[in-house]
Structure formats: structure tokens, C-alpha cells
Amino acid sequence: MRVLAVYCHPNPGSLIAAARERALEGLRRAGHDVRLTDLYADGFDPAMTADERRAHKEPGVAPELQRYADDLAWAEALVLIYPTWWSGQPAMLKGWIDRVWVAGVAWEMRDGDRTPTPKLRNVRRIVVVTTHGSSKLLNALEGESGKRTVTRSIRAMCARRTRTTWCALYGVDTCDEQRRIEFLDHVESTLADL
């Protein structure tokens, strides 16, 4: 399977960085063709420009974003690896979604349509690898907006029966080393079974 892994964390020594390595190991062990996008290493600018916003319904991305759009068109599976901050994706990852998942890349509006038609039907699997500082219960009470962004909005632009997997460690701020090790083992085995 062609797998696009999108990683977003500024600290190369973080638990999420370790999860990225374990995810990639699982994917490679399973024989998948993997492309990694590291948004911080790329210096990705998450801020949408006024010109981009004005052209929002016109198909295509800014020229400097074309490689990200090409990677999405190539992928059969998408693996998002990031920490959950304030119930959602980090600003850089949210900016990647805002700037790359645009008309002509993720969706199109056909004449007379009231809703967008998905264009990323090549994507049939989405896996999220993430950490949450607080408990699963507190996240549920907060509404899990980051999870909804993936499972409802992003997924809607992919193949009709796209399967999603949420691979998360809750309570990372207070968990012990054993739970962190178990999480990393779970990440690798989940991606090896993709």
C-alpha cells in the first residue's frame, strides 16, 4: 500500500517523535511504500494568505504546496502523527489541512452541487497516532474536536468506505514509563497490521 505519513512536532526528542519512528518501522516491516512529510523539518508555513483565501473555491494549491497535493493524490493510506494540543491538531498541522486540502485537491464543487464532491478517493485508510495530556473522559467531555476533524471532515473527502484508526495515549502528562512503552509497541503493531 502507498502510505503518506504526516508528522508534526517541534521536538525531535519527544514521545511523538518516538511514535513516528515506531510507526515507520511497522509500515516498513509490512512492506508498504512510505513517504514521510515532516512539517517542522520542511518549515511549513501554516498561515493561509489573503490571496489563497480569495481563491478558495478555485481549484489547486499555491505552487509551493504542490508537492503536498501530489503526495495526497499518490497515497492510498494517510497516517497523521502529532500531539493533541488544546483538543485539536497543532497549528502547523491544521494549517497543512487548511492550505492543502482545498478545491481541486481534496474536493470539487460541480455545477449545481450544494455539497463538495470528494477527490481523494484513492485514500482508503486513515490512521492517527497521537497523545493527549488529559484523560479519555476529559477529552470526551471536551468534545474531541481533533478526532472529529479527522473522522468526519477529512474522511469525508476520501473513499466512501475509508476506515479510520485512532491510536492514542491519553493522560500522557501523568502516565508512567510502562504505559509509554506499551503505547509505542501498540503504534508499531497497529501500523504493521495496516
N, C-alpha and C positions, 0 to 999 in steps of 0.2 A: 504494500500500500504506500502511496505517496503521502508523507506526513509533514505538515508545516508546524513547527514548534515555535511559538512566540513567547519570549522570555522578557520579563520586566521587573528588574530590581537593581538598585544602585550599588548594593554592597556585594562584592564577589565572595565574601566570607559568610554570607547569610545562610539560613536554613533553606530558603527558597533556591539559592544557588546550588546547594547540595541536592535538592529535589530535582533541579534541572538536569544535573549530571546523572542521577539515577533514572530519570525518565528517558533520557537519551540512550543510556545503557540498555534499558528494557526494549526500546524501539529497535535498536541496532541488533540486539540478540535475536529478536523476532524476524529480522531480515527486511525491515521496512526501509524505504528510500526516504531519508530525513533531510529537511532543510531547517536550519535554525536561524531565527531572527532575534537578535539581542538589541532591544530598543535603546538601552542606555549606551551600549558599545557603539551603536550606529549614530548616537547623538540625535535621535529622532526628536523633531520639534512637534509637540502635541498641539500647539496653538493653531487653530484654523484662521486663515487670513480673511479679511473682508471680501477680497476677490473670490476666494474659494466659496464663501457663504453665498455670495450673489449668484454664483454659477451652480448652486447646489443641485438643481434639477437637470442640469446639462450633464451628459454622460462623460465619464472619465475623471482622472485624478490629475493633480499638478504633476508636471514632468518629473520632479524629484521623488515622487511617490510611486512611479510606475512599477518599479521592481517589487514593491509590496503587493500591488494589484496583480502582477504576473504570478507571484507566489501563491496567492489565493486561487487564481484560475488553475494552477497546477495541482493543488492539493486535493486529496481525497479525504484526509482527516486533518483536523486542526487541534493542536494541543496548546492551551494557554497556561503559562506558568507564571504566577505572580502572587504577592501577598495581598490579602484583602485589607484595605485601609478605609476606615470610616464607612463600612458596609459595602464598599464597591471596589472597582478596579483602580489602581494608581492612575494619576492624571495622565501619565505618558501613555499607558495602555488605552485609556479612554480616548485620548487624542488620536491614537492609531485607528481606533474604531471610527471616530468622527470623520477623520480625513481620508481613510482608505475604503471604508465600507460605504461607498457613495453610488449614485446613479451611474450606470454603465459598468460598474464593478460588481456590486452586491445585489443590485436591483435595477428595475427599469419601470417606467410608467408608460404603458401603451395608451394610445388614443382611446378616450372614453373610460379608462380604468379609474376606479376610486382608490384602489389599493395597489401597492407595488407588486410587481412580478419578480420572484427571486431569480437571480442569475448564477448563484453559486451552487447549482445542483450537483456539481462534482463533489462537494463536501458531504460525506455521509456519516461521519463520526466527529464528535467534539468531546474533548476531554479537558477538564480544568483541574490543575494542580495548584492548590492554594492553601494559605494558612489564615487563621482568624485569631485575633488576640483574645476575644471573649468566647464564651461557651456557645454551643449549638442552640441552646434555649434562648439566650440573649439575642443571637443572630436571627432566630425565627421571630422573636418579638419585634425586632427592628425591621423586619420585612425582607431581609436578604436581597436587597436591591441589586447587588453584583451578580448573584445567581440568576435573578430574573432577567438581567440584561443578556446573559448568555443563553439561558434555556428558552426564553421567549423571543427576544428581538433578533439576536444573531442567528439562532437556529432557524428562525422563520425565513431567512434569506438563503438557506441551504436546501439540500434534497428533502423531499416531502417527509420521509421517514428517518431523518437524521437522528441517530442515537446520541445521547449526552451522558457523560460520566462525570460526577463531581467527586474529586479525590481531595478531601480537605482534612486538615488538622485544626480542630477547634481548641481554644484555650491555650494557644502556644505560649502566651506570656507567663503562664504558671505551670506548664507541664514539665515533667522530668525528662531526663536523657533517654530513658527507656521508651517513652511514648514517641519521642522524636525519631529514634531508630526504627521503631515499628512503622511510623509514617513513611519514612524513606523506603523501607522494604516494600510497603504497600504500593507506593508510587511505582517502583521498578516492576513489580509483578503485574500491576494494572496495565502498564504500557506494554509489557511483554506479551500480554494476552489480547492486545488490541486487534 
